[in-house]
Amino acid sequence: MSDKEKILIVEDEKLIRWSLRERLQKDGYETHAVETGQAALDLLRDEDVDLVLLDYKLPDINGMEVLRRTVDLYPDTTVILMTAYSSIHSAVEAIKLGAYDYVNKPFDHGELLASIQKALETTRLRREVKRLRSEQKNAYGVSNIIGRSSAMQEVFTMIRKVAESAATTVLIQGESGTGKDLVAKAIHFASDRSDKPFMNITCSALPETLLESELFGHERGAFTDAKLQKKGLLELASGGTVFLDEIGDMGLALQSKLLRFLEEKTFKRVGGSRDIRVDVRIIAATNRDLDRTVRQGAFREDLYYRLKVIPIHLPSLKARKEDIPHLVTFFLDQFNREFKKNTHGVSADALECLMRYDWPGNIRELRNVLERAMILETKPQVEVQDLPREIVFHSPEEAGAPLSSEPAMAETEDGDGGNGAFRLPDTGVTLEEVERDLVKQALERTRGNQTHAARLLNISRDALRYKMKKFGFL
């Protein structure tokens, strides 16, 4: 298959057709030449053409009609219109219909070649954008969000319904690290807006005045550093989606301007007087309890209910632990590719630790734990000693509070029928024995003061009392 760029010449005059083809072939292009509009359309149907040099006046179909059909059916193919019947009206019409350029006969070959090179650059950019958007669709599709739990199946159903709807406001709520940004992208790329921009901004990352400028844009001279006019995200995303992460941290003054935009679909740039109308879907996300934030007066009630037209709640990882094995497999596959490793899953005891832990940082924390293990270790499996101490030593009664000073653990055979006891490397000491000794030492150091001992172990007092009963210290 030739890697030369392919040019179709549509010209009814034989001499011009032959001359163009010869010159372009010498310039390194692959060329096809036809003399009628219908022949051109037939060839475009069967061939992947990069550029069409199209005569305005053809014996069967008018060149403008061929241009119109080419732009509609083959939007990645660029068209240059050629004519001996030049007029401003026809040139304007050709550009409006989607022609890249309009050249007059007789034409200078050097000028035509320069126009062809620029047009082909446009073709390459269009196809690259199309390829990247296709990759984004595949990367951020609903199928790439991991979750077989019933809670996540409900989320997937909501994503599909919202994506297919005309809803212009969506509110995603959930703890930090649950994947709110992935859900926002999945909605966008599953919708008919997927070919338009997806723009995102974190509301807590910028001062309110700068955030306003980023969202709405500003006019030249609107403030000291505004030397040029700037379009905001709402304009740049026209037809697409704007994702407002951490919306709960937006200031009240800016909340009122956002509400006005949501109600009227218009806004003014900072320092501007003209209303600008755009069509965008707003997806807002927060890890805050907005009901409480509204009651505290830190978030506008009317904006809350305007955003909450379509609410989506993301469950914590603790609430869908049955998804952990699938997430582990997904992340290990990802890191194997990224780090060029060949890790075959996690050991049974390591998986038990992962399942027992409460994951206050949710999926983000799980991903980080596995990434660390993959970077630091070269073993065929992720094992217990590859996990952080707080995960290995965690017990459900501690509600996620980690012990702070335990050494890393390894899994070994315990020699008593395979009951799965953890032992320190090369010592034969069980994890339970180590834990009992740590509790004993903490109580001795603090002379029995349970509050101080719990603080020393970095666990709650209730968790300490549970362990004291467990080990017979109460």
N, C-alpha and C positions, 0 to 999 in steps of 0.2 A: 504493500500500500504506500502510495506516494505521500511524502510529508510536505510537498509543495502546496502553497495556497492556491485555491481553485477559483478561476474567474470565468464567468459566463458572459459572452458577448452576444447581445441581441441586436442585430443590425441587418436591414434588408438589402443594403447596397453591398454587393459582393466584394468590390475592391477594398472598401473601408473595412469590411469584416475580415478579409484575408490579411490586410496590412496590420490591423490591431492584433490579430492573433499571432502573427509572426514576431512583431516587436515584443509582445508580452512574454512569449515563450523564450525569447532571447534574454529577457530580464529575469528569467527563472521561475515564471509562474506556469502552472498547469492550466490550460484553457480549453473551453468548449465554445463553439460558435453556432448560432442558429439564426434564421432569417425571419421568423414569425413569433408573435406573442404566445400563441398556443404551444409551439415547440419549446419555448422557454419554460412555460409552466409545467409541461410534461417532464422536462429534464430536471427541474427543481424538485419535482415529486420523487424522482429516483436517485438524485445525486445530492451530496452535501456540499453546497456551493458557498464560498466565502464572500464573493462580491459579484454583483451583476452590473455590467455596463449596458445600459438600456436606451435604445433609440426612442425618441419621442414619437415618431411617426412610423407606424408599422402597417403592413398590408392587410392584416386581419383585425387584431385587437389594438386599440389605442394604447400607447405607452403608459399613459396615466393609469389605465385600468390594470395593466400588468404590474405596475408599481404598487397599486392598492392591494392587489391579491398577494403579491410577494411579501409585503409588510405584514399583512394579516396572517398568512399561512406559515411564513418562515421568518419570524422576527429577528433571528440571529444573523440573517444574511443582509449585508449592506448593499444599497443601490446607488449608483451614480447615473443620473439621466443625461443623455446626449441629444442635442438638437441643432438643426440649422435654422430653426424658426424661433429665435429667441424673443422673449418678451418678459417684462417684469411680472406680469400676471401669471404666466405659466411657470416661471421660476418660483414665485411665492407659493403657488399651488403645489408644486412638486415637493418643496421643503415641508409644507404642512402635511402632506400625505406620508412623509417619512423618508424622502430621499436624503442621502447624506450630502450630495453635492449636485450641481447643475452646471454642465459644461457646454460651450458653444462649438459647433463645427464651422470651419475647420479648426482643429485644436492643435496646440503645440504639444508634442509628445512629452517633453520634459514637465510641463505643467500638469498634463493628464497623469503622468506617472507619480508626481508628488501627491495629487489628489487621491490616487489609488492607494498609495502607501498609508496615508492618513485614514482612509476609509477602512482598510484592512486592520489597522490598529484598533479602530472602533469595534470591528467584528471580533477581534481577539478579546477585547475587554468585556464585550457583551457575553461571550461564551465563558469567560473566566468567572464573571459574576453569576451566571447561570449555574456553573459547576459548584461554586462555593455555596450558593443557596441550596442546591441539591444536597450537598454534604451536610449543611446545617439542618435541613429537614430530616435527614437520616439520623444525625447525631442527637437531635433534640426532640425526636418523635416520642409519642406516648410509650411506644414499645421499649424505649431505652430507659424508662423509669422502672426501677426494680421494685416489685412488690406483689406477692401472691396472697397476702392477707385480705380478709374481707374489707377491712378499713380502707386499704389502698385500692381495691377494686371499685369502691364507691367513688374515690377520688378520680380514677380513670374515666368512669362514666360521666362525671361532672365535666372533666376536661373536654371530652368529645362533644358533649351537649353545648358547652359554652363556645367551643371552636366553630361549631356549625351554626350558631345563632348570630343575631345582629347585635347582641349585647355589647355596649361600649364601655361598661365599667364592671370590674371584677375585683373582689377583695379576697386575698389569700392570707389566712391566719395560721400560725403555727410556731412552735418553739424554734429558736435559732438552730440552724443545722439540719432542718427537716427537708430542705430541697425546694423552698418556695420559688427560687429563681428558675429551677428546672421545670416546674409546673407552668410558670409564666411563659417560658419559651415553648413548651409543648402546646399550649393554647394557641400561641401565635403561628407556629409552623404547621399546625393541623387545620388552620383556618384559611379562608380565601384571601387573607392579608399576607400570606406567607411570602409572596414575591415583593412585598414592600418592607421598609426598614423595621427592625426591632431595636429600639433605643432604650437604654436603662440608665438609671441614676440612683445613687444611694442618698436619701434625704438627710441622713445624719452626718454625711461626709463633708458638707459645705456649709459655710455661714448662710443665713437666710437671704441676704442680699445677692450673694453669688449664685445661690440655688435658683432664685427668681430669674436671674439673667440666663442661666443655663436652660431653664424650662421655656421661658417666653422670648428669649433673645433681647437685644437692646439696639437702640438707634445710636448713631455716631454722636458723641458729645453728651450722652445720657448721664455719664459720670466721668470722673477724672481720667481713668484709663481707657475709656471707650473711644478709641481713635477711629474705629471703623464700625459700620453696621454689622450686627451678628444675628443670624437666625438661631432660634432656640430649638430644643429637642422636639417640641410640638410641631414646628414647621418642618424640620428635617425628617420627621417620621410620618408625614402626611400620607394617609392611606394605610399605615401600618399600626404599630403598637408602641406605647410608651410604658415602661415598667418602673414604677416608683417604689423602690425598696425602702423599708423602714419608714413608711408614711407616718407612723405614730410619732416620729421625732420632728415632723415639719412644724414650723412656728405658726401661731394663730393668724398673723397677718397674711402670710402666704396661703394658708388654708382657705381664706375667704376668696382670694384670687383664683385658686384652683376650683373652688365651688362655682364661681361665676363662669369659668370656662366649661365645666361639666354641664351646667344648665343651658348655656347659650351657644356653646361650640365656637365661641370667638374669644379672642384675647388681644391685648395690645402689647407690643414690645415695650420694655422699660424705656421711658423717655419718648415713647411714640404716642400718636393720637389716632391712628387708623386701626379700625378693627380688622383682624385677620381671622378668616374662617378656615379650619382644617377638620379633616375627618380622621380621628385616631381612636383606637381602643386604649383605655387606661386600665392597666392592671396594677393595683396597689398591694403591698404586702407588709406585714408587721408581725413581730413576735410579742407585741404588747397586748394586754387585755384592753381593747379599745372601749368596751363598756365602762370599765373602771376609769379609764383616762377621760372619757366624756364626763363622768360624774365628778371628776376632780377639776374639771374646767380647762384641761390642757388640750382637748380636741373638740372641734365643733361637732355638735350633735347632728346638724343638718348635713354636713359633709360626710359624716360617718354613715348615715342612712343612704346618702346618694351613692357612696362607694359600695355599699353592701347590697346592691341590687342582686348580684350573683356572689354569694359567699362560698368560699371553699376552705375547709379546715383540714390541715395536714396533721395526722397523728404523730406523736413522738415515737422514737424507735422503741422505747420501753413498752409502748402500747401495742407494738406489732413485732414482737421478738421472733415470731415464726419466719420473718423475712430475713433475719440475720444470716443464715447459711447461704441464701441466694445472693445477698449483698457481698458477702465474703468472696464467693466464687467470682462475682463480677469484678470486684476490685483487684483480686489477685490476677485475673486474666489481663486486666488493664495494665497493672504494674509489670507483669511478665513481659508484655510488649514494650512498655516504656523503658524498662531497665535491662531488657534483653536477658531475662532470667528464666528459669524453668521450675518454679516452685509449684509443687503439687498439693495445693490445699493446705488445711490446718489439721493438726492432730486432734484426736477425739477430746483429749483433756483441755487443749487450748480452746476448742470450740465450746466446751462446757463453761470455761471461764468467760468467754465472750457472751454466751447466752445468759449467764448469771448476772452480769454487770448491767447497771441501769442506764448507761449512756446519757448523761446529762447534756453532752454536746451533740447527741443524736448521730445522724449518718456522717456528718462532717468529722466527728470524733472517731468513729469507726474507720473511716477512710484514712485518717491521719495515723492511727495506730498500725494499720496494715502497711501503709507506705513506709513508716519507720522500720517495721520488722523486715520488709523486703530490702530496704536500703542497707541495713546493718548486717543482715544474715545471708549466708550462702547455702543453708541446709535445704534439703528437698521439701521439707514441710515447715510451716510456721508452728513452733512449739511453745509450751507454756513459758519457758525462760525468755522467749522473744517478746513477751507482752509486758506492758508497764506494771509496776508493783500494785497500783491501786486497782487494777483489773484482776490480777491474780489473787489478791487478798480480800477482794470485795465479797461481802455476804449481804443478801437482800435486807437483813434486819438493819443494816447500816444506812440504808436509803441513799446509797451513792457516796458516803463519806469514806475517803481512802485512808489506809494506814500510811504513815509517812516514812518509816525508816526500815522496812523489811528488805532483805536482799532478794534478788531475782531468783525464781524457782525453776527447777527442771522436772520433767516427768520421767519416772523410771518404773520398772517393775517392782512391786512391793514385796514379792515373794510369799504372800499369804493368800493365794487364791485369786490374785488379780482384782482387788477391790478398788484400784485406781487411786490409792493414796499418793499425794505429791511428796517428793523427797528432794532435798537440796543435793546438788551435784556432788558425787563422791563422798557423801556423808552418811546416807541412809536415814537421815532425820526427816520425819514427816512435816508437812506444812503446819498441821494442827499442833505439833509439838513446838514448833517455832513460834506460832501465834500465842500459845499458852505462856511460853517463856517471856515474850514481849509484854503481855498483859501483866504478868507477875512483876517484871522489872519496873514497869511504869508505876505500879501501885507501891512498890518498895521505895522508889525515888521520891514519890510524893507523899510518903507516910500514910497511904490509904486514902488520900483526898481524891475522890472519884472525879470531880470536875477537872482538877489539874491533870490527873492521869489521862482522862479522855482527850484533853487538849494536847498532851504530849504525844499521844498516839494519833492525833488528828482524826478522831472519830467522835460521834455524839456520845453524850453521857448515857443515853438509853442503850446505845450499841455496846458501850463498855459494860453496863450492868448485865446485858444479855450474855456477854462473853464470860463475865465473872461467874454467873450461874452455870454456864456451860462447862467451865473448868473447875467448878467446886470451890470458888473463892467467896461465895455468899452462902 
